[in-house]
Amino acid sequence: MTVESTAARTPRRSSGTGTKRASAKKTAAKKTAAKPKGTRTGSGSASASGTGAEPQLIQLLSPEGERLDHPEYSDLISDITPETLRGLYRDMVLTRRFDAEATALQRQGELGLWASLLGQEAAQIGSARALRDDDYVFPTYREHGVAWCRGVDPINLLGMFRGVNHGGWDPNANNFHLYTIVIGSQTLHATGYAMGVAKDGADSAVLAYFGDGASSQGDVAESFTFSAVYNAPVVFFCQNNQWAISEPTERQSRVPIYQRAQGYGFPGVRVDGNDVLACLAVTRAALERVRRGEGPMLVEAFTYRMGAHTTSDDPTKYRAAEETEAWQAKDPILRLRRLLERDGHADAAFFTELDEESETLGKRVRDGVRGMPQPDPMAIFDHVYADGNALVDEERAQFAAYQASFADTGAGTGSFEGGN
C-alpha cells in the first residue's frame, strides 16, 4: 500500500494551449502507471528536502502493525525490546485515557476548556521517549503525552484549565516548560534557551513543539532564523494534524511544512506521526544532530487530530466524516497493538492489567480535579505591580465589597458546582 502523503502544491499557470495541457496529462498518467502498486514510501529518505519530489514519510511500522526497514533509521531503534514496546503502548493508552477523562470533565462543567490530543499519541510518546533527562522541552497546550513522559502529574495539567493556577508544575523540576497558549511563541523561548545551552557549552538539546497552524506565525519564522544563525541546539517538532482549527494545511502552505527548513539553512524531515517507532527513531537522530553542534532541525510529524480542536470546537462543520474514518484506520495505538499481538510480545493478561490501570488513572483524575482547592478570589490583585498601585487598591476594595455582599445569601463565590 502507498503511505499517505501530501504533494507539494504550486500556483496554477497557463500552459498556453489545450494541446500542451493534454500532453502534460498523458505524461502524468504514464508516470502514475509506472509506479508499482504497493510501494512503501516509508523506506525512502526525506532528510534532504527541496528536491521537488513528492514528500516521503519515514515509517518503521505500517498501519497493519508490520515492522518496516529503513536504511537510515532502523538502526536507531535496534535496542528496542518487547518490554520497551509494551512500555510505549502503555504510555499511549494511559495518555489517551487521561485525555478522554479531561474531555468528559469539561463537558461536566469541571474544566473551562480542554484541547484533546486524540490521534496524536504516537507523535508525542515517540518523540518524548527520545529525550534525555537533561534535555529541555517547550510545549504548546496539547502535549499531554509529552508531559506524561516527563513525569508531570496529569492532575497538574488540569489546574490551569480549571482556573485554579497559572500552570500547576515547576518547569525546572522536569525540564518541561509550562503550557503556552499564545500560538507559536514557545518556539522563540526554545530558541533563546537553546542559544544559552550552546553558550554554556552543554551537550543537552531543546525540543520545541508546535502545530501546523503555528507554522504560519511570525514567531516561528523568527525562531527559525535565529536558531539557524546562532547554530542553536534545538529540534522543532511540528505535529501536522492537518487542521488549524477549521483551516486545512493546504491553505496555509504551498510546500510540505518540513521543506520550509531549507529556506533557513537547516534540514527538515517528514515522519509518519502515527508510527511511534518512527517518531522515536527520527527524534533520536535529530536530537543527536543538534547535540553535535550541527545546528537546528525540523521534524514534521504527519498525523491527524481525530477529535475537535478544543472542546469549544465542532469539527463536523468543516470536516467530512469519511476523512476521519480513514484516519481512524491508522490509529497509532491499534497499530502498535497489532505488532504486540502478532509477534507475541504481549498476552491477554497484559492488556487486562493495563485496562485496570487505565480505570484507576481515570478515577484518580476525576477525584483530583474535583478536590482541587479553590484559589482566594482576592489573589487576582496580588503581584500586579511590584510596589502597589492606587487604582489596583481601589479595585481590590470594590471587589471585596462585592464579595461581602454574598455573605448573607449563603451563595458561594468561586464554586464550580452547577457548571463552569
C-alpha positions as CSV (number, residue, x, y, z in Angstrom):
1,M,0.0,0.0,0.0
2,T,1.1,3.6,-0.6
3,V,1.8,5.6,2.6
4,E,-0.3,8.7,2.8
5,S,1.5,12.0,1.9
6,T,0.6,15.4,0.7
7,A,2.1,16.5,-2.6
8,A,3.7,20.0,-2.8
9,R,1.1,22.4,-4.2
10,T,2.2,25.1,-6.7
11,P,0.2,28.0,-8.1
12,R,-1.6,27.2,-11.4
13,R,-0.1,28.8,-14.5
14,S,-1.5,28.9,-18.0
15,S,0.2,26.3,-20.3
16,G,-0.6,28.3,-23.4
17,T,-2.6,25.7,-25.4
18,G,-5.0,22.9,-24.8
19,T,-2.6,20.5,-26.6
20,K,0.1,21.2,-24.0
21,R,-2.3,20.5,-21.2
22,A,-3.4,17.3,-22.8
23,S,0.2,16.2,-23.3
24,A,1.0,17.0,-19.7
25,K,-1.9,14.9,-18.5
26,K,-0.7,12.0,-20.6
27,T,2.8,12.3,-19.2
28,A,1.5,12.4,-15.7
29,A,-0.7,9.3,-16.4
30,K,2.3,7.4,-17.7
31,K,4.3,8.3,-14.6
32,T,1.4,7.2,-12.3
33,A,1.0,3.9,-14.2
34,A,4.8,3.2,-14.0
35,K,4.7,3.4,-10.2
36,P,4.4,-0.2,-8.8
37,K,1.3,-0.8,-6.6
38,G,2.1,-1.5,-3.0
39,T,5.3,0.6,-3.0
40,R,6.1,1.6,0.6
41,T,7.4,5.2,0.5
42,G,8.2,4.9,4.2
43,S,11.5,3.3,3.3
44,G,12.7,6.3,1.4
45,S,14.7,9.1,2.8
46,A,13.2,12.6,3.3
47,S,16.1,14.1,5.1
48,A,17.3,16.0,2.0
49,S,14.4,18.4,1.2
50,G,13.7,20.8,-1.5
51,T,14.1,18.4,-4.4
52,G,10.6,19.0,-5.7
53,A,9.8,15.3,-5.3
54,E,6.7,14.1,-3.6
55,P,7.2,14.1,0.2
56,Q,8.1,10.8,1.7
57,L,7.2,9.6,5.2
58,I,9.7,7.9,7.4
59,Q,7.9,4.8,8.5
60,L,9.0,1.8,10.6
61,L,5.6,0.4,11.5
62,S,2.9,0.0,8.9
63,P,-0.8,0.6,9.8
64,E,-1.2,-3.2,9.8
65,G,1.4,-3.4,12.5
66,E,4.3,-4.8,10.4
67,R,7.8,-3.7,11.1
68,L,9.4,-2.0,8.2
69,D,13.1,-1.5,7.4
70,H,14.7,1.9,6.7
71,P,18.3,2.4,5.6
72,E,18.8,5.5,7.9
73,Y,16.6,5.0,10.9
74,S,16.1,1.2,11.6
75,D,19.5,1.0,13.5
76,L,18.4,3.8,15.8
77,I,15.8,1.6,17.4
78,S,17.8,-1.6,17.3
79,D,17.8,-1.5,21.1
80,I,14.0,-1.8,21.3
81,T,12.9,-4.8,23.3
82,P,9.5,-6.3,23.8
83,E,9.4,-4.7,27.2
84,T,10.1,-1.3,25.5
85,L,7.3,-1.9,23.1
86,R,4.9,-2.7,25.9
87,G,6.1,0.5,27.6
88,L,5.3,2.6,24.6
89,Y,1.9,1.0,24.2
90,R,1.2,1.7,27.9
91,D,2.2,5.3,27.6
92,M,-0.2,5.8,24.6
93,V,-3.1,4.0,26.2
94,L,-2.9,5.9,29.6
95,T,-2.4,9.2,27.9
96,R,-5.5,8.6,25.8
97,R,-7.5,7.6,28.8
98,F,-6.4,10.7,30.7
99,D,-7.2,12.9,27.7
100,A,-10.7,11.3,27.4
101,E,-11.3,11.9,31.2
102,A,-10.3,15.5,30.8
103,T,-12.7,16.0,27.9
104,A,-15.5,14.4,30.0
105,L,-14.7,16.7,32.9
106,Q,-15.0,19.7,30.7
107,R,-18.4,18.5,29.5
108,Q,-19.5,18.1,33.1
109,G,-18.5,21.7,33.9
110,E,-15.4,20.9,35.9
111,L,-13.0,22.5,33.4
112,G,-13.3,25.6,31.4
113,L,-11.7,24.2,28.2
114,W,-9.7,21.3,27.0
115,A,-7.5,20.6,24.0
116,S,-7.6,16.9,23.1
117,L,-4.6,15.0,21.7
118,L,-6.8,12.1,20.3
119,G,-4.9,10.6,17.4
120,Q,-1.5,12.2,18.2
121,E,-0.3,9.8,20.9
122,A,2.4,8.2,18.8
123,A,3.9,11.6,17.7
124,Q,4.1,12.7,21.3
125,I,5.1,9.5,23.1
126,G,7.7,8.5,20.4
127,S,9.4,11.9,20.4
128,A,9.3,12.4,24.1
129,R,10.9,9.0,24.8
130,A,13.8,10.0,22.6
131,L,14.7,12.8,25.2
132,R,17.4,12.7,27.8
133,D,16.6,13.9,31.3
134,D,18.8,17.0,30.8
135,D,17.1,18.0,27.6
136,Y,14.5,20.8,27.9
137,V,11.0,20.8,26.3
138,F,8.8,23.7,25.3
139,P,5.3,22.6,24.7
140,T,2.1,24.2,23.3
141,Y,-1.1,23.4,25.1
142,R,-1.8,19.9,23.7
143,E,1.4,18.0,24.7
144,H,-0.2,15.8,27.4
145,G,1.6,12.7,26.2
146,V,5.0,14.6,26.4
147,A,4.1,15.8,29.9
148,W,3.4,12.2,30.9
149,C,6.8,11.1,29.7
150,R,8.5,14.0,31.5
151,G,6.9,12.9,34.8
152,V,4.4,15.7,35.2
153,D,1.4,14.5,37.2
154,P,-1.7,14.5,34.9
155,I,-3.8,16.3,37.5
156,N,-1.3,19.2,37.5
157,L,-2.1,19.7,33.8
158,L,-5.7,20.4,34.6
159,G,-5.3,23.2,37.2
160,M,-4.9,25.9,34.5
161,F,-7.9,24.6,32.6
162,R,-10.0,24.6,35.8
163,G,-8.8,28.2,36.6
164,V,-7.1,27.5,39.9
165,N,-3.5,28.1,39.0
166,H,-1.3,29.5,36.3
167,G,0.4,26.3,35.3
168,G,0.5,23.7,38.0
169,W,4.1,22.4,38.0
170,D,7.6,23.6,38.4
171,P,9.1,23.7,34.8
172,N,12.7,23.1,36.1
173,A,11.7,20.0,38.1
174,N,11.1,18.0,34.9
175,N,12.7,20.3,32.3
176,F,9.2,20.7,30.9
177,H,8.1,24.3,30.4
178,L,4.6,25.5,31.2
179,Y,1.9,25.2,28.5
180,T,1.9,28.1,26.1
181,I,-1.5,29.3,24.9
182,V,-0.1,32.0,22.6
183,I,0.3,30.3,19.3
184,G,3.9,29.8,18.2
185,S,5.6,31.9,20.9
186,Q,7.2,28.9,22.6
187,T,9.5,28.4,19.6
188,L,11.1,31.7,20.4
189,H,11.5,30.7,24.0
190,A,13.0,27.4,23.0
191,T,15.5,29.1,20.6
192,G,16.6,31.5,23.3
193,Y,17.1,28.7,25.8
194,A,19.0,26.7,23.2
195,M,21.3,29.6,22.5
196,G,22.0,29.7,26.2
197,V,22.7,26.0,26.3
198,A,25.3,26.5,23.5
199,K,27.0,29.3,25.3
200,D,27.2,27.2,28.4
201,G,28.9,24.5,26.5
202,A,26.4,21.8,27.5
203,D,25.6,18.9,25.2
204,S,21.9,18.9,26.1
205,A,19.2,19.6,23.5
206,V,16.0,21.5,23.3
207,L,12.8,20.2,21.8
208,A,10.1,22.7,20.8
209,Y,6.6,21.5,19.8
210,F,4.1,23.4,17.6
211,G,1.3,22.7,15.2
212,D,0.8,23.2,11.5
213,G,-1.3,26.3,12.3
214,A,1.5,27.8,14.3
215,S,3.9,27.3,11.3
216,S,2.2,30.4,9.8
217,Q,3.1,32.6,12.7
218,G,5.9,35.1,12.5
219,D,7.3,33.9,15.8
220,V,8.1,30.6,14.3
221,A,9.8,32.2,11.3
222,E,11.9,34.3,13.6
223,S,12.9,31.3,15.7
224,F,14.0,29.5,12.6
225,T,16.1,32.5,11.6
226,F,17.8,33.0,15.0
227,S,18.3,29.3,15.6
228,A,20.0,28.9,12.2
229,V,22.2,31.9,12.5
230,Y,23.3,31.1,16.0
231,N,23.5,27.3,15.4
232,A,21.2,26.7,18.3
233,P,20.8,23.0,19.5
234,V,17.0,23.0,19.1
235,V,14.7,20.5,17.3
236,F,11.5,22.0,16.1
237,F,8.8,19.3,16.2
238,C,5.7,20.2,14.2
239,Q,2.7,18.0,14.7
240,N,0.9,18.4,11.5
241,N,-2.6,17.2,12.4
242,Q,-4.0,18.5,9.1
243,W,-6.2,21.2,10.6
244,A,-5.5,24.5,12.2
245,I,-8.9,24.6,13.8
246,S,-11.0,24.8,10.6
247,E,-8.2,25.7,8.2
248,P,-6.6,22.8,6.3
249,T,-2.9,22.6,5.8
250,E,-3.0,23.2,2.0
251,R,-4.5,26.6,2.6
252,Q,-1.5,27.5,4.8
253,S,1.5,26.3,2.8
254,R,2.4,25.8,-0.8
255,V,5.0,23.2,0.1
256,P,5.1,20.5,2.8
257,I,6.0,22.0,6.1
258,Y,9.3,20.1,6.6
259,Q,10.6,21.7,3.4
260,R,10.4,25.1,4.9
261,A,13.5,24.4,6.9
262,Q,15.7,24.5,3.7
263,G,15.0,28.2,3.3
264,Y,16.5,28.9,6.7
265,G,19.6,26.7,6.1
266,F,18.9,23.6,8.1
267,P,17.4,20.2,7.3
268,G,13.8,19.0,7.7
269,V,12.2,15.6,7.6
270,R,8.7,14.2,7.5
271,V,7.8,11.2,9.7
272,D,4.7,9.2,10.0
273,G,3.2,10.7,13.1
274,N,1.0,7.7,13.8
275,D,4.1,5.4,13.9
276,V,5.5,5.6,17.4
277,L,8.7,3.7,16.4
278,A,9.5,6.1,13.5
279,C,8.8,9.1,15.7
280,L,11.2,7.7,18.3
281,A,14.0,7.0,15.8
282,V,13.7,10.3,13.9
283,T,13.6,12.4,17.0
284,R,16.6,10.5,18.4
285,A,18.5,11.3,15.2
286,A,17.5,14.9,15.3
287,L,18.5,15.4,18.9
288,E,21.9,13.8,18.4
289,R,22.5,16.0,15.4
290,V,21.9,19.2,17.4
291,R,23.9,17.9,20.3
292,R,26.9,17.5,17.9
293,G,26.7,21.3,17.2
294,E,25.3,20.9,13.7
295,G,22.5,23.4,14.2
296,P,18.7,23.1,14.4
297,M,16.5,20.6,12.6
298,L,12.8,20.5,11.8
299,V,10.7,17.3,12.2
300,E,7.2,17.3,10.7
301,A,5.1,14.5,12.2
302,F,2.3,13.8,9.7
303,T,-0.6,12.8,11.8
304,Y,-4.3,13.6,12.4
305,R,-6.4,15.2,15.0
306,M,-9.3,12.7,15.3
307,G,-11.2,14.9,17.8
308,A,-12.2,18.6,18.0
309,H,-9.6,21.3,18.1
310,T,-10.8,22.1,21.6
311,T,-14.0,21.4,23.5
312,S,-15.4,24.6,22.1
313,D,-15.0,23.4,18.5
314,D,-17.3,21.4,16.3
315,P,-15.3,19.7,13.5
316,T,-18.4,18.4,11.8
317,K,-18.8,21.9,10.5
318,Y,-15.7,21.8,8.3
319,R,-14.5,18.2,8.1
320,A,-16.0,15.2,6.3
321,A,-16.8,12.1,8.3
322,E,-15.1,9.9,5.6
323,E,-11.8,11.7,6.3
324,T,-11.9,11.0,10.0
325,E,-12.9,7.4,9.4
326,A,-10.0,6.9,7.0
327,W,-7.5,8.1,9.7
328,Q,-9.1,6.1,12.4
329,A,-8.0,3.0,10.4
330,K,-4.4,4.3,11.0
331,D,-4.9,4.7,14.8
332,P,-1.5,4.8,16.4
333,I,-2.5,2.6,19.4
334,L,-4.2,0.0,17.3
335,R,-1.1,-0.1,15.1
336,L,1.3,-1.0,17.9
337,R,-1.2,-3.4,19.5
338,R,-1.3,-5.4,16.2
339,L,2.5,-5.7,16.4
340,L,2.4,-6.8,20.0
341,E,-0.2,-9.5,19.4
342,R,1.2,-10.8,16.1
343,D,4.8,-11.2,17.5
344,G,3.7,-12.5,20.8
345,H,5.2,-9.6,22.8
346,A,2.0,-9.1,25.0
347,D,-0.6,-11.6,26.3
348,A,-4.1,-11.2,27.4
349,A,-3.1,-10.6,31.0
350,F,-1.0,-7.6,29.9
351,F,-4.0,-5.9,28.2
352,T,-6.3,-6.7,31.1
353,E,-3.9,-5.3,33.7
354,L,-3.5,-2.2,31.5
355,D,-7.3,-1.7,31.3
356,E,-7.4,-1.9,35.1
357,E,-4.6,0.6,35.4
358,S,-6.4,2.9,33.0
359,E,-9.6,2.8,35.1
360,T,-7.6,3.6,38.2
361,L,-6.0,6.6,36.5
362,G,-9.4,7.9,35.3
363,K,-10.8,7.8,38.8
364,R,-7.7,9.5,40.3
365,V,-8.0,12.3,37.7
366,R,-11.7,12.7,38.4
367,D,-11.2,12.8,42.2
368,G,-8.1,15.0,41.9
369,V,-9.8,17.7,39.8
370,R,-12.9,17.9,41.9
371,G,-10.8,18.1,45.1
372,M,-8.6,20.9,43.9
373,P,-8.6,23.8,46.4
374,Q,-10.3,26.9,45.2
375,P,-8.0,30.0,45.0
376,D,-8.6,33.1,47.0
377,P,-10.7,35.4,44.8
378,M,-8.7,38.3,46.1
379,A,-5.4,36.8,44.8
380,I,-6.1,38.3,41.4
381,F,-4.9,41.6,42.6
382,D,-1.6,40.4,44.0
383,H,1.7,40.9,42.1
384,V,0.1,43.2,39.5
385,Y,2.6,45.9,40.4
386,A,5.8,45.3,42.4
387,D,5.3,48.5,44.6
388,G,1.5,48.6,44.6
389,N,-0.8,50.9,42.7
390,A,-3.7,53.2,43.8
391,L,-6.0,52.1,41.0
392,V,-5.4,48.4,41.9
393,D,-6.1,49.2,45.6
394,E,-9.4,50.8,44.6
395,E,-10.4,47.9,42.5
396,R,-9.5,45.5,45.3
397,A,-11.7,47.3,47.8
398,Q,-14.6,47.4,45.3
399,F,-14.3,43.6,44.7
400,A,-14.0,42.9,48.4
401,A,-17.3,44.7,49.0
402,Y,-18.9,42.8,46.2
403,Q,-17.7,39.5,47.7
404,A,-19.0,40.5,51.1
405,S,-22.5,41.2,49.6
406,F,-23.0,37.4,49.2
407,A,-22.3,36.7,52.9
408,D,-26.0,36.9,53.9
409,T,-27.3,34.9,51.0
410,G,-25.1,31.8,51.6
411,A,-24.1,31.8,47.9
412,G,-20.6,30.6,47.2
413,T,-18.0,32.7,45.4
414,G,-15.8,30.7,43.1
415,S,-17.6,27.3,43.4
416,F,-17.5,25.1,40.4
417,E,-20.9,23.5,41.3
418,G,-23.6,24.0,38.7
419,G,-21.1,24.2,35.8
420,N,-18.3,26.4,34.8
